[in-house]
Amino acid sequence: MDISIVIPTWRGRHLLEAYLPSVIKAAKVYSEIRGCRTEIVVVEDAGGDDTMQWLRSRYEKEVNAVAHEKNQGFCAACQTGFLHARFPIVLLLNNDVRLEADCIDFFVGHFEDPTVFAVTGKMYNQKGDIFCNGGKIGQFRRGMWSSYLNYDVLSPDGIDEPLLSFAAIGAFSAYDREKFLSIGGFDPLTAMYEDIEISYRGWKRGWLVKYEPRSVAYHDASQTMSRRYKYRSRDRLSRRSRILMHWILLHDRGMFAVHLASIVIRFVVSWLRLDWPFYWAVLTGLRNLGVIRRKRKENRNAAKRSDREILLLLKRFYRAAPIVIRNV
C-alpha cells in the first residue's frame, strides 16, 4: 500500500534538521521493500520562522511543504496534512520523532483489515534507554477513562491475535485516511487530548485501534509544546479536554451517571485541595455546552459499539493477551 507521512510543525526547523532525515530514510526503505509510493507532507503552522524557506531549499524533492497563513493549532495542522495526503494510509508524526528505518512496513499490513482505524507504535526516548509508549491500556475508573498505563509484549513474533490499544498516539501512529476524515479528524475542542478522543470515537464507530511493537521510534516528549505553552496552561487544557471527551462520547447511562457523580465529588475535593485548575476546566468547558450537546447527539447516533462493549472487549484482551504492563 502507498503511504503518506504527515508532520505538523511550529517553529520547528531545528527539530526537522535533526529528525527529518530519519523519516526520509524510512520512506525510501519502505519504497524499496514494497515497491510502493510514499510522500512526506510537512505542515508549517504559521510559526513565523524560516522553516518553509529551509524546507523548500533543502528538501524540495523529498517534502511537500504546506504553510498556514495564520496559526491554527495542532489539530488544524493535522487536518491540513490529511487533506493534502494522496495515499490511503497516513503515518502521523511529531516533528521531534526519529524513526527506525524499517518501521513503516510493520504498520501497513494491519490496514488489510478493513476494520482497522489506527495503529500505534513503540517509542523510546531519543537515547533509546527509556520506554515511553506502547499499547495504551484503557481503564474506566473514578468516572473517567484513563490511559496512563502502557503495555508491551515479551516477543512480538509469533503472536496471532491482534494487539489492541485503547488509543493511537498522535506523535507516532498510522491512520486510515478515509476513516480519519470521515469522522472529522481531530476535534479542536479536545486539544491536548485529541488523539485519545479520536481513538475512542473510532472504537465507538466499530473500528479497531492496534499496537505494533515492531514499529519503533524515538521521541523526547513536548519539545514543541513546552516552548508554545507553559506547563500550567497545558495541564488546564488537557484536563478540560479529558472532561469534554466524556461529555461528548460517553453515552452509557450508568457510566455517565458515575462520571457526573465523580465531577460533583471533585468539586468538593478540589476546593479542599485548592485545585483551582479543575474549576477552570469545568466552567470553561460549560461555555461550549451547545456545541457539546450537538456533538454528543451526532456521535450517539453514529455509534456502532457501546461504551460497555468497549470496556468488556478491552478487559477480555488484557486478561488473555501475552502482554506486560509498563508504567512510564
N, C-alpha and C positions, 0 to 999 in steps of 0.2 A: 504493500500500500504506500502511496505517496503521502508525505507528511510535511506540515508547516510547523515552523518553530517561531513562537511569538514571545518577544521580550519587551515589556513596558519599561521605560526608564525616565528618570527625572534627575537632571544634573549628575548624570552617571558616567561621564566619559572615562574617568579613572577606573571605574569598575569594569566597564566594557573593554578597556585596554587590557585589563588583567585576565578577564574570563571569556570574552567573546571568541578568542582563538580556539578554545576547547570546544565551543559549540560548533564552530565551522568544521573542525576536525571530525567531530561526531557525526555531523550531517554527511560529510564525504565518505566516512567509513560505512554508514548505513547505505548510501547510494551504491557503493562498490559491492557490498554484500548482497543486496537485494535487487539492484538494478532499477531502483525506484527513484522518483524525483523528490527532492527536498527544497525547501526555501526557508530563509530566515527573515522575519519581519520584525523590525525594531520600531517601537512607537515612542517618540520623544514627546513627553507631556509638558511642552512649553516651559522647560526649565530655565531658559534664558542664557544658557552657556553655549559653547561651540560644539556640542555633541553632534548635531546634524552635519555641520561642515566637515568635521573629522570623519564621520561615517562615510560620507559621500566621496571624500578624497581618498580614504584608506581602504574602504570595503565596498566600493561602488558595485562590483560584480557579485560579491557574496551576499550582500544585505540589501533588502528593500527597506529603506528608511522612510518612515512616515512621521510627520510632525503635526501636533496640535497647535493651532494659533493661540488658544487660551488654555491655561491649566484646567484640567477637568478631573483629575484624580485617577487613582489606580484602576478602579472599576471601569471607567470610561476608556482608559488607555487599553485595557484588555479587550473591551468590546471593539474598539477600532482595529486592533490586531486581528481578532477573529473575523471581522468583516473583510479585511484585506487578504486574509489567508485564502489560498486557492485550493487546498487539499483537504481530504475528509477527516484527517486526524491532526489535531493541533497539540504540540508539546509546549506548554506554557512554562516560562522560566522567569525568575527574578534576574535582574542584571548582575547580581553578585554570585551567580551559581556557576561552578566549574563542573563539566561533565566528564565521566569516563567515556572513552572513545566508542565503546560497544553498547552504550546504554539504550539507544533508540530502538534497536531491533527487538529487544525483550518486551518493550511496551506494545509494539504494533500488533503482534499476534493476538492479543486479547480482544482486539476490535473485530475479529472474525465472528465473535459472538454478538449478534445484533442487540442484545440486552445490556451491553456494557456502556456505561455513560462516561466513566473516567477511570484512570489507573494512576496510582501514586507510587513514587519510587522511594528508594532508601537514600538517606542523606547523612553524611558525616560533616563535622566542621572542616574548615579548609586544611587543617593539619592532618586530618584523617584519623585522629585518635579518640574522638568523642562521637558516639552515635547520637544523631539529632532527630531523626524522623524515620518511622517505619509504617507499618499498618496502624491506622488510628483505631483505638478502642472506644466505642461509644457506650456510655452508661447513662441511664436516666436516674438521677438521684437528686434529692432535695428540690424537686420540682423543675429541674432543667437537665438537658442533655449536656454531658461533659465529654471532652475528647482529649484529656490531658495525658492519658497513657498511650504508649506505643507498644507494638509487638514486633518481633522478628521471628524467623524460622532458623533452626539449627542448620539445616541444609536445604537450599532452595530447589535442589534437583530431585526429581522423582516424586514430586507432590502432585497428585492427580486432581484433588478438589480445588476449586477457586479460593484464593486467599482474599477475603473480604476486608475492606477498610471502611470505617464509618465516614471518612472524609478523604478527599484528594487535596493535597496541599498546593496552593497556588504557586509556590516557589518552584515546584518540580513535579508536574503531573501532566499526563496526556488526556485529552478530551475528544469525544466525538463532536466534531464541529457543528454538524446539523442539529444534534440534540441540544448542545450548549446554546445556540442561537434561538432554537425553537422555544425555549423557556425563558428567553430574555437576557441570558448572560448573568454576570454578577449584579447583585442588587446594591446600588449605592447606599440604600437605607441601612444596610448591614455592613458598611465599610469596616475594615479591620477584622471582620468575621465572615467575609463574603465567601471564602472557599468552603467553610463549614456549612454555611447556609445553602449554597447551591448544590452541594453534595447531598444534603438532606432533601432538597427539592427533587433531585434526581432519584433518590431512593423512593420517594413518595409517588413518582411517576411510574414506578415499576421497574426501574433500571438497576444496574449493579455498579458499585464502586469497588475497585480491586486494589490490591497491593502487589507490586512486582519487586521482590527483593534483589533480583539480578540487575536491575537498573539503578546505577549508583551515581550520585553526585555529591558535591562538597559545597557547603554554604555556611557562612557566618551570618546569623540572622540579623535583620533590621538595620543593615548598613545604610539604606536609603531612608527608612522611616525614622531612625534616630536623628538624622540630620533635618528631616522635614517637620517632625513633631516632637515636642517634649514628652517625657515619659508619662506625665500626668494626663496629657491630652490623649495619648494613645490608649491609656488604661480606661479613661472615661468612655471614649468612643467604642472600644472593644466591649465593655460591659453593657453599654446601651444596645449595641448591635446584637449581642447574645440574647438579650431580653426580647428585642423586636423580632428576632428569628422565631421565637416561641409564639409570640402573638400572631404572627403571620402563618406559621406552618404546623403548629401543634393543634390537631383537631379532635383527638380522642377526648371525650368529655371527662373521663376520670383523670387522665394525665393532666389535662388543662386545669382541672379543679385543684390538683396538687400544686401545679405551677402557681396559680393565683394565691393559694394559701401560703406558699413559700415567699411570695412577694410581700404579703401582709406581715409575715413574721420578720422579714428582713427590714421592714420599715421600723420596727421596734428595736431590733438588734443593732441596726446601723446607727440609730440615734445614740444608743449606749456606747457604741464604738467610735462615735464621731466620724462615721464613714459617709461624709458628705457626697463623694462621687456617686454613690448608689442613688441618692435622691436626684442628682443631676441626670443620671441615666434614665430613670423612670419618668421624671417630669418633662424632660425634653423629648423623650420618646412619645409621650402622650400628645404632644403637639402635632404628631403625624397620624392621629387616630383615624382620620378619614381615609387616608391612603392605606393604612394598615387594614382597615375593615374591608376595603375593596380587594386588596391583595389576598387577604385571608379567604374571602369568598371564592376568588378565582382559583386559588390553589386547592381549596377543598373540593371544588367541582372537577378539577383536573386530576385529582389523586387516583392512583390505581392500587396503591398499597397503603394500609392504615399505619398509624403510629405504633399500635400494638403489634402488628405483624412485623414491622421493622425491629422492634425490641426483641421479640421472640426469635426472629431469624438470626440476629446477631448473637444472642445468648447461646443458641444451639451451635453456632460456628465456634465461639470461644471455648465451649466445652469440648468439642470434638477435634478441632484442628491442632496440628503439631506446632504450636506457637509458644514463644517465650515472651512474657511481658517485660518490657524495658522502660522504666520510668526515667525520663530525661529532664 
